[in-house]
Amino acid sequence: METYKLHVAGLERDLPICPLNDNLSIAGFVMFGDVEMTIRSAEELLKRVGDFDLLITAESKGIPLAYEMSRQSGKKYILARKSIKLYMHDPVSVSVKSITTAQVQTLYLDSTDMEQIRGKRILIVDDVVSTGESMHALECLVEKSGGVIAGKCAVLAEGDARERTDVTFLGELPLFFK
């Protein structure tokens, strides 16, 4: 299997190269189960981001990072869900098409989460920013909730996202074209 050697947060990982289609492959970065990477990435991101009141992430691979950043900072994190749950009241939604998902997905926040966001400085957290669509959906949810975007961060920026100046990230991932 072909791999890409990643250096981030003082750590090294060999990532599998995963085909998205006949012409494009990506390096598969998955934080689930990599506790060392999660802890170190959270430490490094918290050193680089500005002040915030709450964190938000989408129900995805960014959950461990948001949890660890919450634990280290002592600030709560909110999870935008991918489906409406029984406990949710008056949810709002935003649709998103990410590079790593086959179809359009919808993210939801319920009224309790929205109330916690209202008037607060929110830090958007994700594992990888690529097209920026997932982060944009989270921005829309924060704005619909009356929150203020304090910043956006990710462990890695992929492809063109490496040129973004509005997202704090620790490392870069290339795209692999055939």
HELIX and SHEET records of a PDB file:
HELIX    1   1 VAL A   35  ARG A   48  1                                  14    
HELIX    2   2 ILE A   63  SER A   73  1                                  11    
HELIX    3   3 SER A  111  ILE A  117  1                                   7    
HELIX    4   4 GLU A  133  LYS A  144  1                                  12    
HELIX    5   5 GLY A  159  GLU A  163  5                                   5    
SHEET    1   A 4 THR A   3  VAL A   8  0                                        
SHEET    2   A 4 LEU A  11  PRO A  19 -1                                        
SHEET    3   A 4 LEU A  24  ALA A  27 -1                                        
SHEET    4   A 4 PHE A 176  PHE A 177 -1                                        
SHEET    1   B 5 TYR A  77  ALA A  80  0                                        
SHEET    2   B 5 LEU A  54  ALA A  58  1                                        
SHEET    3   B 5 ARG A 121  VAL A 129  1                                        
SHEET    4   B 5 VAL A 148  GLU A 158  1                                        
SHEET    5   B 5 THR A 168  LEU A 173  1                                        
SHEET    1   C 2 VAL A  92  VAL A  96  0                                        
SHEET    2   C 2 GLN A 105  LEU A 109 -1                                        
END                                                                             
